[in-house]
């Protein structure tokens, strides 16, 4: 019986080996067809398994590291533990940044009109409570730069108009002409005006600059939760806060946070996960183009946002996360007890 269940007759078994080789008939058509099917199925099965394995391996590593990090979180709900740690904390010069946060928070709360007094006092009250509880403080304290940006972004609308700097609409076109030799944004708009269909919310062009742009910070933040949450929160928060402050002081020279957020996320992902550069930077390139094509930003805004993200990425990246090799530096897989990436896994290797 063969592997498909059909009877197999070997009429040359009584011949000598030489005669059998000379007279053995060729496989019949059913034998060729049905004999090839199992090999084809097996090959396809291994190919599918290899693809699923290679595609699911990074997700398994990410989820395993995420749940391991969640398991290491402090589950205490006693404010006494936080006060004890604060008393034992050795203050450094870098802690002075929290003085700036307090000053900015007081200023924004004073000028905030919605919610009005005394309802707006619940904002600092809830934040202080979150800092006092150990379980929430380990998340809210690193996220302080992000909250500072969000508070500035929301409250700067209440700055009186007579205190705002004057708006100069020729500033960005002039800067583009000086830096690039021409007003490239104006040329792009005149040569390729955006089609109304591309401006709809469901179009791929609009999707690259709206939902994905808005959700990318939380997505990137959760993806690096297990080892770089503090670094991500500092870089993202202070970059966004700087962009808002620049927009307040120079209203027409706001760095593009569409480009900034995407660039920062791409730098983090390609730094910690090998083999992702081509996919991540393709998305970033499409986002750069779509922000200009939809006339959301000038080219110089996009360049400014990308440069701002690059500066804050390297400014806040600690040495233990910056090194990739060397004798003194450990691999990121060894440092965070992750399964190392296995090179070459795929259909070609499995099916050979």
TACORQUI-V957999 format. One record per residue. N is the residue number from 1. RES is the residue in one letter. SS is DSSP state (alpha for helix, beta for strand, coil for the rest). BURIAL is 1 if it has 24 or more other ideal C-beta (glycine too) atoms within 12 Angstrom, else 0. Layout:
# TACORQUI-V957999
n;res;ss;burial
N;RES;SS;BURIAL
N;RES;SS;BURIAL
This chain:
# TACORQUI-V957999
n;res;ss;burial
1;X;coil;0
2;X;coil;0
3;X;coil;0
4;X;coil;0
5;X;coil;0
6;X;coil;0
7;X;coil;0
8;X;coil;0
9;X;coil;0
10;X;coil;0
11;X;coil;0
12;X;coil;0
13;X;coil;0
14;X;coil;0
15;X;coil;0
16;X;coil;0
17;X;alpha;0
18;X;alpha;0
19;X;alpha;0
20;X;alpha;0
21;X;alpha;0
22;X;alpha;0
23;X;alpha;0
24;X;coil;0
25;X;coil;0
26;X;coil;0
27;X;coil;0
28;X;coil;0
29;X;alpha;0
30;X;alpha;0
31;X;alpha;0
32;X;alpha;0
33;X;alpha;0
34;X;alpha;0
35;X;alpha;0
36;X;alpha;0
37;X;alpha;0
38;X;alpha;0
39;X;alpha;0
40;X;alpha;0
41;X;alpha;0
42;X;alpha;0
43;X;alpha;0
44;X;alpha;0
45;X;alpha;0
46;X;alpha;0
47;X;alpha;0
48;X;alpha;0
49;X;alpha;0
50;X;alpha;1
51;X;alpha;0
52;X;alpha;0
53;X;alpha;0
54;X;alpha;1
55;X;alpha;0
56;X;alpha;0
57;X;alpha;1
58;X;alpha;1
59;X;alpha;0
60;X;alpha;0
61;X;alpha;1
62;X;alpha;1
63;X;alpha;0
64;X;alpha;0
65;X;alpha;1
66;X;alpha;1
67;X;alpha;0
68;X;alpha;0
69;X;alpha;1
70;X;alpha;0
71;X;alpha;0
72;X;coil;0
73;X;coil;0
74;X;coil;0
75;X;coil;0
76;X;coil;0
77;X;coil;0
78;X;coil;0
79;X;alpha;0
80;X;alpha;0
81;X;alpha;0
82;X;alpha;1
83;X;alpha;0
84;X;alpha;0
85;X;alpha;0
86;X;alpha;0
87;X;alpha;0
88;X;alpha;0
89;X;coil;0
90;X;coil;0
91;X;coil;0
92;X;coil;0
93;X;alpha;0
94;X;alpha;0
95;X;alpha;0
96;X;alpha;0
97;X;alpha;0
98;X;alpha;0
99;X;alpha;0
100;X;alpha;0
101;X;alpha;1
102;X;alpha;0
103;X;alpha;0
104;X;alpha;1
105;X;alpha;1
106;X;alpha;0
107;X;alpha;0
108;X;alpha;1
109;X;alpha;1
110;X;alpha;0
111;X;alpha;1
112;X;coil;1
113;X;coil;0
114;X;coil;0
115;X;coil;0
116;X;coil;0
117;X;coil;0
118;X;coil;0
119;X;coil;0
120;X;coil;1
121;X;alpha;0
122;X;alpha;0
123;X;alpha;1
124;X;alpha;0
125;X;alpha;0
126;X;alpha;0
127;X;alpha;1
128;X;alpha;0
129;X;alpha;0
130;X;alpha;1
131;X;alpha;1
132;X;alpha;1
133;X;coil;1
134;X;alpha;1
135;X;alpha;0
136;X;alpha;1
137;X;alpha;1
138;X;alpha;1
139;X;alpha;1
140;X;alpha;1
141;X;coil;1
142;X;coil;1
143;X;coil;1
144;X;alpha;1
145;X;alpha;1
146;X;alpha;1
147;X;alpha;1
148;X;alpha;1
149;X;alpha;1
150;X;alpha;1
151;X;alpha;1
152;X;alpha;1
153;X;alpha;1
154;X;alpha;0
155;X;alpha;1
156;X;alpha;1
157;X;alpha;0
158;X;alpha;1
159;X;coil;1
160;X;coil;0
161;X;alpha;0
162;X;alpha;0
163;X;alpha;0
164;X;coil;0
165;X;coil;0
166;X;coil;0
167;X;coil;0
168;X;coil;0
169;X;coil;0
170;X;coil;0
171;X;alpha;0
172;X;alpha;1
173;X;alpha;1
174;X;alpha;0
175;X;alpha;1
176;X;alpha;1
177;X;alpha;0
178;X;alpha;0
179;X;alpha;0
180;X;alpha;0
181;X;coil;0
182;X;coil;0
183;X;coil;1
184;X;alpha;1
185;X;alpha;1
186;X;alpha;0
187;X;alpha;0
188;X;alpha;1
189;X;alpha;0
190;X;alpha;0
191;X;alpha;0
192;X;coil;0
193;X;coil;0
194;X;coil;1
195;X;coil;0
196;X;alpha;0
197;X;alpha;0
198;X;alpha;0
199;X;alpha;0
200;X;coil;0
201;X;coil;0
202;X;coil;0
203;X;coil;0
204;X;alpha;0
205;X;alpha;1
206;X;alpha;1
207;X;alpha;0
208;X;coil;1
209;X;coil;1
210;X;coil;0
211;X;alpha;0
212;X;alpha;1
213;X;alpha;1
214;X;alpha;0
215;X;alpha;0
216;X;alpha;1
217;X;alpha;1
218;X;alpha;0
219;X;alpha;1
220;X;alpha;1
221;X;alpha;1
222;X;alpha;1
223;X;alpha;1
224;X;coil;1
225;X;coil;1
226;X;coil;1
227;X;coil;1
228;X;coil;1
229;X;alpha;1
230;X;alpha;1
231;X;alpha;1
232;X;alpha;1
233;X;alpha;1
234;X;alpha;1
235;X;alpha;1
236;X;alpha;1
237;X;alpha;1
238;X;alpha;1
239;X;alpha;1
240;X;alpha;1
241;X;alpha;1
242;X;alpha;1
243;X;alpha;1
244;X;alpha;1
245;X;alpha;1
246;X;alpha;1
247;X;alpha;1
248;X;alpha;1
249;X;alpha;0
250;X;coil;0
251;X;coil;0
252;X;coil;1
253;X;coil;1
254;X;coil;1
255;X;coil;1
256;X;coil;1
257;X;alpha;1
258;X;alpha;1
259;X;alpha;1
260;X;alpha;1
261;X;alpha;1
262;X;alpha;1
263;X;alpha;1
264;X;alpha;1
265;X;alpha;1
266;X;alpha;1
267;X;alpha;1
268;X;alpha;1
269;X;alpha;1
270;X;alpha;1
271;X;alpha;1
272;X;alpha;1
273;X;coil;1
274;X;coil;0
275;X;coil;0
276;X;coil;1
277;X;alpha;0
278;X;alpha;0
279;X;alpha;0
280;X;alpha;1
281;X;alpha;0
282;X;alpha;0
283;X;alpha;1
284;X;alpha;1
285;X;alpha;0
286;X;alpha;1
287;X;alpha;1
288;X;alpha;1
289;X;alpha;1
290;X;alpha;1
291;X;alpha;1
292;X;alpha;1
293;X;alpha;1
294;X;coil;1
295;X;coil;0
296;X;coil;1
297;X;coil;1
298;X;coil;1
299;X;alpha;1
300;X;alpha;1
301;X;alpha;1
302;X;alpha;1
303;X;alpha;1
304;X;alpha;1
305;X;alpha;1
306;X;alpha;1
307;X;alpha;1
308;X;alpha;1
309;X;alpha;1
310;X;alpha;1
311;X;alpha;0
312;X;alpha;1
313;X;alpha;1
314;X;alpha;0
315;X;alpha;0
316;X;alpha;1
317;X;coil;1
318;X;coil;0
319;X;alpha;0
320;X;alpha;0
321;X;alpha;1
322;X;alpha;0
323;X;coil;0
324;X;coil;0
325;X;coil;0
326;X;coil;0
327;X;coil;0
328;X;coil;0
329;X;coil;0
330;X;coil;0
331;X;coil;0
332;X;alpha;1
333;X;alpha;0
334;X;alpha;0
335;X;alpha;0
336;X;coil;1
337;X;coil;0
338;X;coil;1
339;X;coil;0
340;X;coil;0
341;X;coil;0
342;X;coil;0
343;X;coil;0
344;X;coil;0
345;X;coil;0
346;X;coil;0
347;X;alpha;0
348;X;alpha;0
349;X;alpha;0
350;X;alpha;0
351;X;alpha;0
352;X;coil;0
